[in-house]
Amino acid sequence: MGNEPAREWLKSLSKKDRQLIGEDIKAAQIGWPLGMPMIKKMEPGLWEIRTNLGNRIARVFLTKSTDRLVILHGFIKKTQKTPLAELEIARNRLKTAKKGN
């Protein structure tokens, strides 16, 4: 993946899935801070948006910079618990995003 892996992941989804996820991201931007069930704080500086795609659930990890939300990572959840590998990707990208600020 290139410099915007979260964008590339979103582009790989169907138009309908992108629309549903995009609506939730937009709601988060407009109404920040929001809580459960849409947004869950995972740890300091890291939140998860939960989007129901009908028969699947999408998760988008993000962080808040001074004036915007930064999408770090997204995936389709297949297990009850958030997979550690997915969380680690978001954590690593969070570290990189903080260095860039």
GIPE-V487266 format. One record per residue. PHI is phi as a letter, one per 20 degrees, with the letter a starting at -180 (999 if undefined). Layout:
phi
PHI
PHI
This chain:
phi
999
e
e
c
f
f
f
f
f
g
f
f
e
f
g
f
f
f
f
f
f
f
f
f
f
f
f
f
f
f
d
g
e
d
c
f
e
f
c
c
f
e
a
g
n
c
c
c
e
d
c
e
d
n
e
b
c
d
c
c
e
b
c
d
e
g
c
b
e
d
f
d
a
b
a
e
f
d
c
f
e
f
f
g
f
f
f
f
f
f
f
f
f
f
g
f
f
f
f
f
e
